[in-house]
């Protein structure tokens, strides 16, 4: 008789605690766990009842139990075996080391556990170094938490007794990508083989413990790695990039920069390592400084200057004087901080003659004749007053002394006075890198928000209409936006704050604004509409002004952005916000005139097809497309509120617009409106749509219009029935598997399925109608499965409404039964659909017994599969809720579904309803109890402790 899971588990629990198992015990265990993943995991894995005895190690190894660790992608079974080796490593290091060396682990997680096992050993750890290096060398990009971090811990452990091996590991871990080593090509910035935050953790959590023990060697490794990278870059680029690296002393303390900049991280590591050398091995600092000097690179010169600030008095006097005496460091960019701070901190070590040379260099600073001439020419061209060159020269001299002002206080103050400096903080050296900060759109404006607010709107319009007021100027800084852009942003904010004042000003002056500023005006108005009540008077003023601009400029291409923004503002009038427009016939007529003119605005030939854009995205970028959208919104308002006006005038006007687009434009992003708004347009004008249906969904426009309809549109009862009657849905069914040329956000085939299911759910179409018959003949099982899955959302909504649903329930019954009958003819090819039908159990509208019977049939056809992961929870919950009075049927369904892999993964989320259901049947009749025990045993495989109590009671 075959034993149950719990019977075998009890036997394994007894045996796993044996301290000296025999070969007979081994044979018994292998007989139980062989080819049984859950029992194997139960035997090896730690659980509430303890861990597997280390006494089993040699026997299991001899039986080949660890050979599976060679799998390329380790399963949970291999992972628990690897964890067992980690547990055994400190007790039986030689045996574990032999296993680690023998097994060719390839999975990164398993490799990490092998390194952890080596780490857990005492003297044997060093013998596993070749294995660690092999794992590290196999990967182009290392896995930090699986492999890198345990290797880093091993590096720290070995550095005391086995420094050679420790540095062998560190050299590999710390290495960075060389230019050309990856497909992306040459890196413009240094890249580690771990993510930056992981590389930072490697250095400042682990490697810093190495340089505390052996500072000179550890710092030397970092220098060597960085130098090799710079040499490779120099060879690739043809110049020394180390001169241009944007890292200075100030950045070494910049915590934010250390989160993302590997240059800064490595520089900080070299500098910190060097300072440990000075502190712990001062007699060796010359060796490190000599090494840096011979590499002859800008970045290492800066490191040298930094480290020399901290050496004891008298130790490196000659080197310090040599650097300070080198005028190249005064002239080259990039040495500002390092040179000046070295001069300041080691002032007493520097010869007086060299100090005097520095002072003389500062005194000689001045703009040469060529520079002065260039400044004069610029001032003349820009009608600017000539600067005071003497003040300018003294300002530069004060800047050069700023960092060392304490040592040259008298001279510094003289230059500050002669330069007329009122804020000495402005003399501080500029950062070597651009500021990482938000730059406001208004930053750099020649007229600030406060200054603009003090002006009347007429004065503002005069100012922004004169290009001379925002020419690129004088006070522009590198990180600021151009003056015109900044002024437009400020103007937009001013319009937002006082729209009524602008709308009441001289319309002629307002409409003559440059097109870009006119766009900003309408942006500001749109923000005002969204942010506050926009009353009828303000709307009338806005519509009148928009009409005036469009009437005069509607054929001018440079006003395209302006027209687009006008339409965006007008669309806000149909929204539900505070600024919603209260329509009347007069307003509607003005809207109509605007829309009619802009429908005819030239359409760009975008050539955007499937590989680029969804047509609805293009709609929002085209003036004519936005205007088409407003024809529908305007029609909806007028038909509801002013039906006589709609029937007598506006319907004809809108027909003209629609027919123009249908007959003359035929471009992506315009005609798609007929698909997106089909149901509304049909409601507005049934007669026109019926007469133009073949043109709307013509062969040339099919992909765009029909694709938009099924992807974006919502079917209405009348519109759906018309399209079924005219064969459009059937045409779409016949085109299944033919790729739409546009790149819709939702696949049009998925949208078609949803439309058909909405139609069936609401009773607009029957299963026996030709469109659905053909759909189920032509659609693949996966698409039919989507149909079943989508229908569930409707059942759930109906059930939650708690309204009578007999007719919908009957359609559900008909659908489920008919599809199961159809699937039985070729069950193997139809599993994808059967799988989704199992998801109907939780939201079923049918009686409990009938639901469970249909579910059981569905499970038979799906081979017990229940669909995606989130369905496992719903499935168990649904079955348990329907089980009262149908216990045996429910238990059969649970047994059939237990093998589904999704039952294993989300187990923590579905166990409680099932545990409660099984617990409630412990006192049931024997025929039910035996089924309950079997279900508890089957599900106990995935959570042994949860169902053990129920199983033992039975």
Order of alpha helices (4+ residues) and beta strands (2+ residues): alpha-alpha-alpha-alpha-alpha-alpha-alpha-alpha-alpha-alpha-alpha-alpha-alpha-alpha-alpha-alpha-alpha-alpha-alpha-alpha-alpha-alpha-alpha-alpha-alpha-alpha-alpha-alpha-alpha-alpha-alpha-alpha-alpha-alpha-alpha-alpha-alpha-alpha-alpha-alpha-alpha-alpha-alpha-alpha-alpha-alpha-alpha-alpha-alpha-alpha-alpha-alpha-alpha-alpha-alpha
